[in-house]
Amino acid sequence: MNTNSRLVIVMAHYNNPKGLEDSLASINEPFDIDILVIDDGSVQKPNENRVREIYISGRVFFEYLEKNSGVGVAANLGLKRALEMNYELIGRLDCGDIFKENKCAKQIDYLDAHSDVKLLGTCADVLDNNGVFLHELQLPSEYEIIKKRMFINSMFLNPSVIFRSEILEVVGDYPLKYKRASQDYAFFFKVVNNYKAENLTERLMYYIVDPNSISTTKRRLQVLNRLRVILDNFYFGIYPIYGLFRNILLLFLSRTFTTQLKKKTKKS
């Protein structure tokens, strides 16, 4: 039975102990937040003692998968443990990404004031892995716009979200049939199809674009799986049709090209 914190943050870890430590060191909130680290069969395991020295604003729990099974499997184990421990709220954070001060407090205040909102994300500043600013990530805040634009791309930044654990009874966990980092996109589709979900317009975190991430190195496969998600939710309408053709086009464009395009768009 959880008695200390309303919120637990689930973090999937794979061979990135420094990124894990940097992320935890960035959490600066006026209340305790518990952390659940799921190690996905890493060779470079988290240093539990060092993590607990760095993070003193709540409890830190560790779970270890025997072999590398993928971020979806690791995240789902985290969701399962969070439910077993009776947390009211579940957040996500990826190793290496950074929270700004009071990020979670602002989200929880909003959720407390809007009981009909079941999942809440934020916008972000996007950096490269050297900490160089690339562009702002602004996402729509209104639910009806989000629901339509989900057919274009995910309207939530996965490491930014906090959601009420009760929704898992209906939407379930991250669908593992979608590979290459598309499980979160499919999960958010299930959420918006069943519940009101929004974003705060404030940029409350730093999101790191890693050149070795799945989104970069396996981008074509990720887009193909995104197309599968779109087709599974498809109906004849402007946004589903536009999203389908847009993602087909993305099959032929590199991550570097689209990142540069976003930078130029923001400057113009």
N, C-alpha and C positions, 0 to 999 in steps of 0.2 A: 504494500500500500504506500503510495507516494504521499508524503506529508510536508515536504519542504518547498517545492516549486510547482507552479502551474504549468511551466513550459520546459520541455526537453528538446534539445537540438540534436538531430541525428546527423552524424558525419560518417560517410563511407571513406575509408582510408586504404590507399594502396601505394606502398613504397614512397611515401612523401612525409616523413616525420617532421621535417622543418616546416612544410606547408601547414601541417596540422597545428604545430606550435604557434606559428605566426597568426593563424586564424583565431585560435583561442586567446592569444594575447591581445587581440583587437577588441574583444567583447568587453564593453564598458557600459553597464546598466545600473540603475538604482535598486535592483533587486537580484536575488540569486536565480540563476538559470542552470539547470542540469545539462550535462553533455553525455551523449551515448555514441561512442566510437566503435564502428564495426570495421575491423581489419579484414580486408579481402584477400587473405592468403599471401600477405606481403613477405618478401625476403627481408626488407628493412622495416622491422616492426616498430610501433610507437614505443617511445621510452616513457613508461607509465609514471615513474617517479618524477621525471622532468616535466611531464605534462601537468601533473598535480602541483608542482612547484609554480608553474606559470599561471595555471588557472585556479584561482582561489574563490571564485564567485559562485560556487555551486559544486555539486558532486560530479565526478567524471566516472563513467562506467565503460568497460571495455569488453567487447565480444570478438572472438577470433574464428574466422572460417578456416578450415583445414587447407583448402586450396583456392586459388584464384577462380572465382565464379562469376565475376562481373558486378558492376555497380548496382544493377537492379536487384540482384540477389542480396547484396549487402544492405541496401537501403530497406528492402522488405523485411529483413531480419530486424532492423532498427525499428520499423513501424510496429512489428509484432511485439517487441520488448516494451516499447512505449505504451502500448495498450495494456500489456500485462501489468505494468507499473502504475496504471491509472492516471496518466497525465491528461490534463484537460486540453492542452495545446501542444502541438508538435511543430518544430521548425526544422529547416534544412540549412546546411552550410557545407560547401566544398572546401577541401584542404587547399589553402593558398589564398582563398578569397577573404576579404576584410570587411568587417562591420564598422560603420561609423558610430559615434557615441549616441547612446539612447535609441538605437535602431529598433530593438525589440520593444522597448517601452512605448514608443510611438505607435507601433503596430497593435500592441495589446490595448492601449488606450482607445484606439479606433474600434477594435473588435468589441470591447466592452460597451462602447457607445452605439454600436450597430449590431444588434444580436442576429440580424438576418444575414449578415456577411459571414460566410463559413471559412473562406480562405482569403488571405491578404498578402500580396506581394509588394515590392517596392521597385523604384527605378534605381539606376546605378551609374557610376562612372566606370568606364571600361579602360583598363590599363594593359600594357603588354607585360611580359614576365620580368622586365627590368624596371617596372614601375612607371613607365612613360605613359602619359595620358593619350588615349586614342580618340575616344568620342564619348558623348553622353548616350546612355540607353534610356530613352523615354518610352514608357509603355502606357497604353490607355488606362484610365482609372474607372470608367463607367462599365458596369456589368454588361449592358446590352451591346456596347461596342466591342468589348472583349469577346463576347460569345460569337459575334460575326467574324471578327478578325482572327480567331483561332484557326480558321481555315487557311490563313496566310502563313502563319508561324505561331509558335507558342507565345502567348501574351503574358507569360509569367517567367521571371528569372528564377530558376529552381532553387539556388542557394539563398534567395531572399524571402521565400514564403514562410508564413506561419498559418496553420490551419487548426480547426477544432477537430480533435481526435474522433468525435462522434461520427464524422462523415465517412470514416473508413468502414462502418457497418454497411453502408450502401455502395460506395464506389470501389471498395476493396483496395488492394495495394498497387504497386507499379506493375503494369502488364509486361511480363517477360517475353512474350512472343515478338515484341518489337525490339530489335537489337540496335546497337550503335548509338547509345545515348538518346533514343527516342522514347524511352519508357516514361520520362517525365512529361513529355508532350502528350502522350496518350492518357496519362494519369490526370493531367489538367483538363483534358477534353471531358473525361468522365465527371470531373468535379463541376465544370460549368454546365454540363447537361442536366445536373441534378440540384445544384445549389448556386446561390449568389456568391460571386467571387470578384474581388476588386484589387486595384493597386493604389498605393499611395503615390502621389506625384513627386514627392521628394526623393532625391537620389541618396539613399541611406547606406550604400555599400560600395566597395571597390571590387569590380569583377575582373579577374585576370584571364586574359586570352593566352593560353599556353600553346606554343607551337607543336607540342607533343600530345595534345589532347585528342580525343576521338573526333571532336568536332572539326579538327584541322586535318589530322592524318587520314581519317576514314570518312571524309566529308560526303563523298558520293554515296556511300552506303547509308550514312545518316539521312541524307535527303530521300533516298529510296524508301527507307522506313517511315519517314515523315509522310511520304505519299501514301503509304499503306494506312497510316492513321487517318489521313484525310478521306480516303476512299471508304474506310469503315464507318465514318461519320457523315458521309456525303448525302446531300439532297440537292435537287435542282434549284439553284439560286445563284445570285450574283457572286457572293463571297466564296461559296464552295467551288464554283467554276473558275473564278479568278485565282484562288489559292492553288488549285490543281495545276493550272498552266504556269503559274509563277514558279512553283517548285520543280516542274519539269525543266524550265529554263535554268534553274539553279544547278541542275545536274552538270551543266557545261561551264559553270563559273567557279573559280577557285575561291577559297576563304580569304586569301590575301587580296584578291580583287574586290570582293564585297566589303571588306574592312576599309580599304582605301576609299571606296565609293562613299561609305558612311562618313569618313573623315572629311571628304571634300564637300559633301552635302551640308554638314554642320558648319563649315567655314563660309559657305556661300550665302 
